[in-house]
Amino acid sequence: MECAKKVILATNRFSLEKQDWEGLQQPRIREYLTKAVKDIPAAKLYFSYDYPWWRSSPVYSDYMISDSPLRQTYDFGTSKSNPQKSVLQAMYTDSDIPYWDELFTRGYVNEPHGHFVLMGKEFEQVAHKYLAEIYKIPVENIPQPTKAAAYLWENYPYGGAWQIWMPGFIWPSVERQMTKLSVNDDVFVVSNAFNARSFSYWSNAALQAVELAMPYFGLKPK
Ligand SMILES: Cc1cc2nc3c(=O)[nH]c(=O)nc-3n(C[C@H](O)[C@H](O)[C@H](O)COP(=O)(O)OP(=O)(O)OC[C@H]3O[C@@H](n4cnc5c(N)ncnc54)[C@H](O)[C@@H]3O)c2cc1C
């Protein structure tokens, strides 16, 4: 039987925790995987409407930050091919997650639609209440959305949205060992989660993780 000589696991932290391979079960690696960094949950909510009602707000801006549980609200624009479709990203937050979690659990009306979950009436009512306050528009003037979709980065299959480092770990050491997990196997982890150079949050950390694995393939980062 042919076997791969080198394997790259370019997957997120949560999936590494769930994978059944002995290299990932080594006590030190397990500790790094589950304790060196912590998943941070986040959530997004999108509504589509027949018209962009929010643009008639007296305080309209295409990007609003509020101290409501919606936190960040973006005008996602109007479709050029179908002007009767406008999208509002009503919420983007990494706080108030238990609040949304409860509504997510009670609210979804359909099978998950790709990664996103189509949302129900209660979710819409709660979000509209906050949107009315943010845009200073009476809630009864907000039309019914034609679609509502939301996602919570918290549980299976993705885990948290990104990771933060926990106290008590030597970052470069974790980073080195998480790049090549085992002395004997050429299995490499290429993930933003354990990158010590870009604080493990963002895409640049994922790119730096790639650069750390490159020398094992005889490649030099530029
Ligand atoms: C809501 C949110 C907002 C963000 N905002 C920003 C931002 O503004 N700027 C920024 O730079 N970064 C942002 N990030 C972080 C950015 O998305 C990540 O840093 C980046 O995607 C990490 O890249 P990656 O290739 O390591 O992992 P990912 O992009 O997570 O890719 C991992 C892949 O592995 C796949 N996978 C998982 N498990 C398995 C399995 N068992 N088998 C096969 N495949 C599997 C997944 O489907 C996924 O395609 C954000 C992330 C989230 C969730």
The ligand as a MOL file (V3000), in Angstrom:
LIG
                    3D

  0  0  0     0  0            999 V3000
M  V30 BEGIN CTAB
M  V30 COUNTS 53 58 0 0 0
M  V30 BEGIN ATOM
M  V30 1 C -15.3790 35.5410 12.1110 0
M  V30 2 C -13.9190 35.6120 11.7610 0
M  V30 3 C -13.3560 36.8250 11.4330 0
M  V30 4 C -12.0030 36.9150 11.1140 0
M  V30 5 N -11.4890 38.1150 10.7430 0
M  V30 6 C -10.2170 38.1940 10.3170 0
M  V30 7 C -9.6750 39.4300 9.8260 0
M  V30 8 O -10.3560 40.4580 9.7740 0
M  V30 9 N -8.3770 39.4420 9.4240 0
M  V30 10 C -7.5990 38.3340 9.4370 0
M  V30 11 O -6.4400 38.4000 9.0280 0
M  V30 12 N -8.0780 37.1590 9.9010 0
M  V30 13 C -9.3670 37.0520 10.3320 0
M  V30 14 N -9.8470 35.8620 10.7950 0
M  V30 15 C -8.9190 34.7490 10.9970 0
M  V30 16 C -8.6040 34.0280 9.7090 0
M  V30 17 O -9.8130 33.5630 9.1280 0
M  V30 18 C -7.6870 32.8570 10.0670 0
M  V30 19 O -6.5160 33.3470 10.6860 0
M  V30 20 C -7.2650 32.0950 8.8250 0
M  V30 21 O -8.3980 31.6650 8.0910 0
M  V30 22 C -6.4540 30.8870 9.2380 0
M  V30 23 O -6.0780 30.2200 8.0710 0
M  V30 24 P -5.7810 28.6970 8.0830 0
M  V30 25 O -5.4980 28.3070 6.6740 0
M  V30 26 O -4.7460 28.3930 9.1320 0
M  V30 27 O -7.1130 27.9830 8.6160 0
M  V30 28 P -8.5850 28.0050 8.0630 0
M  V30 29 O -8.8430 29.1350 7.1330 0
M  V30 30 O -9.4340 27.8470 9.2760 0
M  V30 31 O -8.6460 26.6870 7.1900 0
M  V30 32 C -8.7010 25.4200 7.7950 0
M  V30 33 C -9.4060 24.5040 6.8130 0
M  V30 34 O -9.3740 23.1830 7.3270 0
M  V30 35 C -10.5970 22.5630 7.0130 0
M  V30 36 N -10.7810 21.4270 7.9270 0
M  V30 37 C -11.0810 21.4530 9.2490 0
M  V30 38 N -11.1460 20.2060 9.7330 0
M  V30 39 C -10.8640 19.3720 8.7200 0
M  V30 40 C -10.7680 17.9610 8.6050 0
M  V30 41 N -10.9600 17.1680 9.6570 0
M  V30 42 N -10.4600 17.4480 7.3930 0
M  V30 43 C -10.2540 18.2510 6.3280 0
M  V30 44 N -10.3290 19.5990 6.3790 0
M  V30 45 C -10.6350 20.1420 7.5590 0
M  V30 46 C -11.6190 23.6740 7.2150 0
M  V30 47 O -12.7960 23.3780 6.5220 0
M  V30 48 C -10.8840 24.8670 6.6210 0
M  V30 49 O -11.1160 24.9870 5.2310 0
M  V30 50 C -11.1970 35.7430 11.1370 0
M  V30 51 C -11.7700 34.5110 11.4690 0
M  V30 52 C -13.1120 34.4430 11.7700 0
M  V30 53 C -13.7120 33.0930 12.0810 0
M  V30 END ATOM
M  V30 BEGIN BOND
M  V30 1 1 1 2
M  V30 2 1 2 3
M  V30 3 2 2 52
M  V30 4 2 3 4
M  V30 5 1 4 5
M  V30 6 1 4 50
M  V30 7 2 5 6
M  V30 8 1 6 7
M  V30 9 1 6 13
M  V30 10 2 7 8
M  V30 11 1 7 9
M  V30 12 1 9 10
M  V30 13 2 10 11
M  V30 14 1 10 12
M  V30 15 2 12 13
M  V30 16 1 13 14
M  V30 17 1 14 15
M  V30 18 1 14 50
M  V30 19 1 15 16
M  V30 20 1 16 17
M  V30 21 1 16 18
M  V30 22 1 18 19
M  V30 23 1 18 20
M  V30 24 1 20 21
M  V30 25 1 20 22
M  V30 26 1 22 23
M  V30 27 1 23 24
M  V30 28 2 24 25
M  V30 29 1 24 26
M  V30 30 1 24 27
M  V30 31 1 27 28
M  V30 32 2 28 29
M  V30 33 1 28 30
M  V30 34 1 28 31
M  V30 35 1 31 32
M  V30 36 1 32 33
M  V30 37 1 33 34
M  V30 38 1 33 48
M  V30 39 1 34 35
M  V30 40 1 35 36
M  V30 41 1 35 46
M  V30 42 1 36 37
M  V30 43 1 36 45
M  V30 44 2 37 38
M  V30 45 1 38 39
M  V30 46 1 39 40
M  V30 47 2 39 45
M  V30 48 1 40 41
M  V30 49 2 40 42
M  V30 50 1 42 43
M  V30 51 2 43 44
M  V30 52 1 44 45
M  V30 53 1 46 47
M  V30 54 1 46 48
M  V30 55 1 48 49
M  V30 56 2 50 51
M  V30 57 1 51 52
M  V30 58 1 52 53
M  V30 END BOND
M  V30 END CTAB
M  END
